Amino acid sequence: MSNNPTTRAIIEQVNHDATIWIGHSGSDNKEVLCGQTFVAPSEGELEGIEVFSSMVTNPGNLVMTLHIFDPEKRTWGPTIGSASVDLNNTNIEKWIKFHIPGMRLNKGKTYGFRLACPNSYIGVGEAAGSHAHPPFASGQEWQFTQNDQKGNSFSYFSLAFKVGLRA
């Protein structure tokens, strides 16, 4: 987010001491997706969301969808924005930015983004904590499979991510 002086990061969870894998592994045909929820601490025009790429096994397309998340019902709403980025081995150990134009975040509202990699297997950085010391207190990491869109959440894990708003 530091490349654009009119953008400010409203949320950063930059620790990454573990990796979550998304896409298709070579050992099975199940597509694994991941996601992260967060509460917007301020209001503004979304500049972008970044995730940390730990590993890219083969060139592929990483797709991000943005959703409104209902924390009481623990449900993901329909897609309100999306972006995709083509990745290859030059993207290993780098922050990957997704531009989702025309999105406005509202202060205090809970959002979530999902990541899918339909044609590769990519490692995304995550932070591991514990029940007593979660790495990110205002959201949860989620894991889905293509056949289980309800997913499972983990408060003791968090994706490494940054959310930037335009000033």
Secondary structure, 3 states (H helix, E strand, C coil): CCCCCCEEEEEEECCCCEEEEEEECCCCCCEEEEEEEEECCCCEEEEEEEEEEEEECCCEEEEEEEEEEECCCCEEEEEEEEEEEEECHHHCCEEEEECCCCCEECCCCEEEEEEECCCCEEEEEEEECCCCCCCCCCCCEEEEECCEEEEEEECCEEECEEEEEEC
